[in-house]
Amino acid sequence: MGAGKTSLILATIKRLKGEIKIGVIEGDVSSSLDAETVSTEGVPVVQINTGGTCHLDANMVSNALSNVP
């Protein structure tokens, strides 16, 4: 929380989106604020709400990958 993860993702997208295909899986305990922020850069974003846990498990990521356009 507050460590600059989303800022790093945004900077990476801005630098590389013209060179490579980018999509983001965004995990959050309950909100979609970071996913909404990242989506303003014009890349596909899939939001995972963890429902109170502070980690993503393999099934969450696998399901999210199947939803990345």
Secondary structure by P-SEA (a helix, b strand, c coil): cccaaaaaaaaaaaaccccbbbbbbccccccaaaaaaaaccccbbbbbcccccccccaaaaaaaaaacc
